[in-house]
Amino acid sequence: MRLGLDYVELRPELPTALEITLAEEAMGWLGWIKSPEVRRMVWDRACGVSGRKMAKAYKHDRKTLERICRDGLERIAGHLNAREA
């Protein structure tokens, strides 16, 4: 039974050219992580995939995934800091 409510499909706002450029730059940073699996884990985490889903997909416990992602992010940070020096 409908209650006289109209349902509207909401679409996310389109990204700006600057946002696309920044996203492309950030994706390039993933290349500094040698392991393709770790790159994928860091990307999944950045996209908001839950620890539970990642644990199931990668067959690791959540604490291990947190450590792996942290190590990957530290590698990226190391490269970015070295570029600034």
ChimeraX attribute file (.defattr): number of C-alpha atoms within 10 A of each C-alpha:
attribute: neighborCount
match mode: 1-to-1
recipient: residues
	/A:1	3
	/A:2	5
	/A:3	5
	/A:4	6
	/A:5	6
	/A:6	7
	/A:7	6
	/A:8	6
	/A:9	5
	/A:10	6
	/A:11	6
	/A:12	5
	/A:13	6
	/A:14	8
	/A:15	10
	/A:16	9
	/A:17	9
	/A:18	9
	/A:19	11
	/A:20	12
	/A:21	12
	/A:22	12
	/A:23	13
	/A:24	11
	/A:25	11
	/A:26	12
	/A:27	12
	/A:28	10
	/A:29	17
	/A:30	20
	/A:31	12
	/A:32	15
	/A:33	18
	/A:34	11
	/A:35	12
	/A:36	11
	/A:37	12
	/A:38	18
	/A:39	21
	/A:40	14
	/A:41	21
	/A:42	22
	/A:43	15
	/A:44	16
	/A:45	16
	/A:46	10
	/A:47	9
	/A:48	8
	/A:49	13
	/A:50	11
	/A:51	17
	/A:52	12
	/A:53	12
	/A:54	17
	/A:55	16
	/A:56	11
	/A:57	10
	/A:58	12
	/A:59	11
	/A:60	14
	/A:61	13
	/A:62	17
	/A:63	11
	/A:64	12
	/A:65	21
	/A:66	17
	/A:67	11
	/A:68	17
	/A:69	21
	/A:70	13
	/A:71	15
	/A:72	21
	/A:73	19
	/A:74	13
	/A:75	17
	/A:76	18
	/A:77	14
	/A:78	12
	/A:79	13
	/A:80	12
	/A:81	10
	/A:82	9
	/A:83	8
	/A:84	6
	/A:85	5
